[in-house]
Amino acid sequence: MNEQTLISLVATPIGNLEDMTFRAVRILKEVDLIAAEDTRHAKKLLNHYEIKTPLTSYHMHNEKGKTDSLLDRVEGGLHLAMLSDAGTPCISDPGYLMVRDAIARGIKIELIPGASALTYAAAVCGFPITDFHFHGFLPQKSGKRKRVLESIKDHPSTYFFFESPYKMNRLLNEVKEVLGEDTQMFLLREATKLHEEHIHGSAGELQEMYAEKKWKGEFTVAVRIEDKSKEK
């Protein structure tokens, strides 16, 4: 492996720009090119920190066509950084193909860590997390979504999901239907933003709250499956 060939995965704030690290700013200023999930979104962040590095788009719709050409440039000496819209690249965001193929080519990968909605929710949910599972976004189709929930029903642990505001009521309905209305949940809404909210309750209680408040914003969801054998 040529130690000079390098891709830096740079975690970015999930809402509050003050969560950007000094190291992340330095790396983004030093690299030759930044591959961003959404260049318009990235420009706002880069302008805030007076970062002038050139941008190129890299997202789920073009990653198959751009990965090889970008890696060719990295092998030629280009130092590439990757950004997702928020949080860490590859975590429910583009980047997997780039990392997989870079490893196959012997290209060095480094992560510049930062804010994470998953670890934030895990820390504040109040559920045991010595053993937890992350499922990212549930599938689009109802049948597949319910099959995911069915698969966790008999396995005690804490499960984390990402969900958009448009599907939050749908998720609460599905949890209530598949796992039961007493299933304990935690919703982290608008993490690190001005209107951040921590919401605890059963699936049934949260469904009633949603009907009243019609929450907006992005959610990280925790679902707790208890060990039924210990309840007897």
PyMOL commands that set and color helices and strands:
alter all, ss='L'
color gray80, all
select helices_A, chain A and resi 17-19+22-30+39-48+63-75+96-105+117-124+142-152+165-179+203-213+228-231
alter helices_A, ss='H'
color red, helices_A
select strands_A, chain A and resi 6-10+33-36+55-57+79-83+108-112+132-137+157-163+184-189+197-202+219-225
alter strands_A, ss='S'
color yellow, strands_A
deselect
rebuild
show_as cartoon
